[in-house]
Amino acid sequence: MCIIRSRSIRNIRTDQYYTLIAIYRNLKKTYQLKMSAMKKYFWDSEETEYMLKVLRELDIAKHLDGRKVRNLKLFKIKTDPDPETPPEMDSNLRIGFIGAGNMAYGIAKGVLQSGDVPPTNVKVSAPSTRNFGRFQELGVAVTHSNAELVSSCDMVFVAVKPHLVATVLSEITDHVTRKHIIVSVAAGVTLATLQGLLPFDAVVLRLMPNLPCLVQQGALLFSRGTRARQEDGDLLRSLLQHCGLVEEGPEAWIDIHTGLSGSGVAFVYLFAEALAEGAVKMGMPSALAHSIAAQTVLGAGQLLRDSGKHPAQLRSEVCTPGGTTIFGLHAMEQGGVRAATMTAVETATERARELGRKSAPTATENRK
């Protein structure tokens, strides 16, 4: 660290920058080794804070995972936020949701949980009052006018069924300006379709969440349109961080994500149901069987996520030669569970693509 401290942070050359990265990686590796071997080694928090400051000022987000830098988790110690670092989000940001279904509600809960956006800065519009109650319990304003919502918001989530997207966008297009960020949550509706239905210079992003957003354990993937900047993507990621895992990727992955995670949630529920029914068949009470099945799925998922191990490795760790698990797995393979699951993801992905083709505009007059 003394070598780093002797230089001006802003004057570090490219070769020195990569040297710094190498030093950081070696230090992190050494830290992890000592932690596993000694169980009593602690990193100097002052040095850690200084390293974080260096990384931020070098715009490290372009080379490493910027979220880790911003969240001060590079060395996995607790530090106080740098008072000189400007806030990442404008507290006056106004967010709107067109559609009041589960996806809109789950995202709204996650956005509000961060505390960066007050409920008074969020508004929801829908033709029916059926789902307004739960939004109002969050302190969110409601309206029946999509045009009113767009005119009073900076970021607008279009959370309606795919076949309704064209109608909704044609209704609000005259009110969309360059200041707006439009985020579509509609399955299958492509960025090209969205941009064709909005003004030419509209900033558009496409997002695919899933149902566990309702409990802030979702898996969300988004892609940016041609007019959306990196900063727009960073803002969306920051807003959604409390909804679960948030990743950015090419648009070609969005429909795959729909089949894997959007629809995949239902596949997991079907498996959990079958798991519980198997226990009921063998004599366990239904309520207890379903409770244990839910906990089994939850625990297995958390272990899979947190261990970083491949599913096959974890599966092998459960099996013992001639034991109950390997016999059960053999029965599942005979039943074609693996092939059926892969086909389900493929079929759901193709259906998302089909929905996208159906929702594509037939003319370009929608552009301004």
Secondary structure, 3 states (H helix, E strand, C coil): CHHHHCCCHHHCCHHHHHHHHHHHHHHHHHHHHHHHHHCCCCCCHHHHHHHHHHHHHCCHHHCCCHHHHHCCCCCCCCCCCCCCCCCCCCCCCCEEEECCCHHHHHHHHHHHHCCCCCHHHEEEECCCCCCHHHHHHCCCEEECCHHHHHHCCCEEEECCCHHHHHHHHHHHHHHCCCCCEEEECCCCCCHHHHHHCCCCCCEEEEEECCHHHHHCCEEEEEEECCCCCHHHHHHHHHHHHHHEEEEECCCHHHHHHHHHHHCHHHHHHHHHHHHHHHHHHCCCCHHHHHHHHHHHHHHHHHHHHHHCCCHHHHHHHHCCCCCHHHHHHHHHHHCCHHHHHHHHHHHHHHHHHHHHHHHCCCCCCCCC
